[in-house]
Amino acid sequence: MKIKITSDSTCDLGEELVKRYNIGIVPLSVILGDKIYYDGIDVTPQQIFDYVAQTGTLPKTAACTEESYAEQFEKFLDGYDALIHFNISSKASVTHRNATEAAKRFGGKVKVVDSLALSTGQGLLVLKACDLAAEGKTPDEIVSAVEALRPKVNTSFVPDSLEYLHKGGRCSLAALMGAKVLKLHPMIEMNEGQLYASKKYMGGLTRCLKNYISDLVAEYPHYDKTRCFITHSSCEKEVVDMVRGMVENLFTFDEILETVAGGVVTGHCGKNTLGVLFIAE
């Protein structure tokens, strides 16, 4: 049975992995002023940073419509017996609802999974589905397996600044000012499909990231060693290399993958946000 795996662009897997696993990507829209761009296709992080700097406002994002999903599903089904599509958390966007409605038109051939995650937290489930499809699992078996994994996905990151989160209404002015004065960097985690701030780190970004990774080691002594992601929004190379070195020394993943966050995630978190994402056991 030939199964096609697809995802919203919010999975942040990057061009190389999308090609390697033959994943179909449905782009969400990023709106800068009166111009509409497509995530992962014709908008860059630098365009977003420039837009926010010039206007003082965040870009808007738009979900794929039910009709657009139906068109994409029909295209991706060509030559396949079934399709499994992954959405960004339903608590963050209406994409899951739209995709689910579109899937009803295909007589059971299209199954839609609410990742209850975003960025490469979603991407981890997408790649797991690819692994299971390669093993010959049925669509129902794949959906059941990845849905069982959702609570075990560590989707977390540390932003360098709370400016974007404040502009997006996810952070109060008092918290923003306090973070600036005290050099605080919160750890943002996803739980049951929603983001919340947990631990707070003090100091420069490099120091905070070191403490963040050390906390991940302590919190997750047992984990799926298949792969992990280091995903960031245009961090400096030396920062990413430092993080990779720590992950290599403190974990034993078979593969450490680095990706740059796409337009939707970058537009909400800002520059120099970084996360280490993997599946716990």
N, C-alpha and C positions, 0 to 999 in steps of 0.2 A: 504493500500500500504506500503510495507516494503522498507525503504530508508536507505542506508548505507552512513554514513558520514566518509570521509577520509581526510587526510591532509599530507603535507610534514612534516618531523620531525622538521622543523623550527618553528612550532607552540609552542614548549617548554611547552607542557601541563603536562608532567610528567606521570609516569607509573600509578599512582593511578587514575587520572582523565581519562586517556585513557581507563582504564578498566571500570570505573564507567559508562562512556557514550558509551562504545563499539565502539571507534573510530579506524579506520584503519590508520596506520602510514606508510608512504613511506619514508625511510631514505635517506638523502643525504650523499654523501661521504666526509670524511675529510682525507686529504692526509698529512701524516707526513713523510717527506723524500721520501723514495721509498715504504712506506707501506700505504695501503688503509684501512681505518676504516669506520664504518657506524655510523652516528650520532644517539645517543641514544641507541646504541647496544653494541659496543665494544671499545669506546673511552671515556675517562674521562676528565673533565676539567684540572685535575692535569697533565695528559699526555701532554696536549696542553701547559700549563704554562711551563713545563719542556722543551718541544721542543723549544719554543721561547727563553727561557733563554739560552739554549745550542747552538742554531744556529743563533740567532739574526734575524730570519725571521718568518713570520706568516705561519701557515699551509695553504695549498691550499684546496679549496672545489670544489666539482664537482656535477653538477645537475644530476638528474635521466634522463636517455635517454628515447626517445619515446618508444622504444621496452620494456624497463623495466616498464614504466608506463602501457603499454598495458597488460603486464603480471600481474602486481599488480591489475589493475582494474578487470581483468577477475577473479582473485582469490577472491577479495572482493565482487564481484557481486553474488557469489554463494549463493543462498538462498534469494536474494533480487531482487526487481523489478527495482530499480534505485540506482544510486550512485552520490553523490555530493562531489567533491574533491576541497580542498583549497591549493593554492600555496602561497609561499612567494612572495612579490611584484615583478611584471614582470620587474620593473626597477632595480632590484637587482640581478636577475638571469634569466636564460633561462628556468627554470623549467616550468613556465606557458605555454610557447610556446610548449614545448615538451608534456606536459600533454594534452593540447588542441588538438594537432595532434593525440595523442593516442586515445582520446575520440571519434574521428570521426569513429573509427572502431566498435562502439557499438550501432549504430542505434538510437542514442538519449537517451540511457539509462544512459549515463555518462555525467554529467555536471561539468564544471571546473570553479572555481571562483578565480579570481586574488584578493588576499586579500588587495593589495596595502599597506601591513604592513609586519611586521616580529615579531618573538618571540610571546609573548602572546597577542600582538595586533592582530595578525593572530588568535591566540587561542581563543580570545573573539568571533570572528565571527564563528569559528568552533563550540563552545559551544552554541551560539545562534541558529545555524542551527540544533543542536541536540534538543534544546528546541522546535523549531518549528516543527521538524519531530515528536516529541512526542505528539504535539498538533494535529497531523493529517494533517498538511499542505502538499500540493503537491510539487514536486521538483521545478516547476516553481515559485511557491509562495515563497518557501524558498530562492531560488537564488535571486529573486527580492528584498526580504526583507533584506537580508544580504548585497547585493550590495548597497542598499540605506543607510545602516549604515556605510559603509566604511569611509566617511568623518568625522564621529562622533567619531571614535575610537581614543582615546588619546594613541598614541604609543610614549612614551618619556622615557628617562633615563639619569642618570648622571654617567659618568665614573670617577673613582678615578684617572686615569692617561690617558694621550693622547698617550702613547707609541705605543699601538697597532693601533690606528687610524693613527698615523704617518707612521708606518711601512706599513700600507695598502694603503697609498697614499691619505688618507682622511683628513690629517692635515699637514700643512707645518712645517718645522723645526723651523721657527721663532715662530709660534704659540705654538709649543711644548715647546720650551725654555722659552717663556713668561709665559706659564702656570705653569712651574716648579718654576720660580722665584717668581711669584705673587700668587702662590697657587690658580690658577684658575681652576674651574671645570665647563665646559659648560653643558648646558641642550641640549641634542640631541633629536630632534623631527622628526617625519615622517610627511611629507606633500605631498599629491598626489603621494605617493609611493616612495618618495625619502627622505633621511636623510639630515638634516641640523642643524647647531648649532644656537641656539637662545640666551637665557639668559646666562650670565656668573656669577657664584658664586665664592666668594673668601673665603679662609680659609680651615680648615680641612674638610674631607669628611662628618663627622657627622653634622657639622654646615651647610654645603652646602645642604645636604639632607633635613634638617629641613626647609631651605628656599625654596627648590624645592617643598616640599609638601605644604607649605603655599601658594606658587604661584598657585599650582594646585587648591587649595580650592577657591582662588579668581577668577581664570580663568573659572572654571567650577561649577557655583552655582547650575546648574541643570544637573542631570546625571541619567543614568540607574542604579538603586540600586540593581539589581540582583546579581552582583558580581564584584569584582576587583581583579587584580593580583598584587602581589609584586614579581617581577622576578629579580633575581640577578645572578651574576657570582661569586659564592663562597664567598660572603661577610661574615664577622664575625657575629656570632649569635646575639651579643649585638646590632650591627648596624641594623640588620633585625628586631629585637624585638622593637627597638626604633621607626623604621619606622611603624611597625604594630600598635604600641600604638598611634602614631599620626593619622594614618588613621582611627583607631577605634574611636578616639575622635572627629575628624574633619569632617568625612564623616559618612553616615548611610547605608553602604552596607549590604545586607543580608548575603553575604559570602565574606570573604577575603581569597584568595588562594595564597599560596606561592609556587613558582617553581624556580628551578635552571636552568639557561640557558643551552641549549645543546651545542654541539661542534661547530656548524656552527656560532652561535651568539657569543659564548665565544671567538672563534678564531679571531673575528674581533674587539671585544670591550675590552678584557683583564679582569683581575681579579678585583673584587670589583666594578663592574658596577651594578647599581640598578635602577629599574624603577617601578613606580606605574601606572598601565594601566587599563583603564576602558572605557565604552562607554558613551559619553555625550548625552544630549537630545537637 
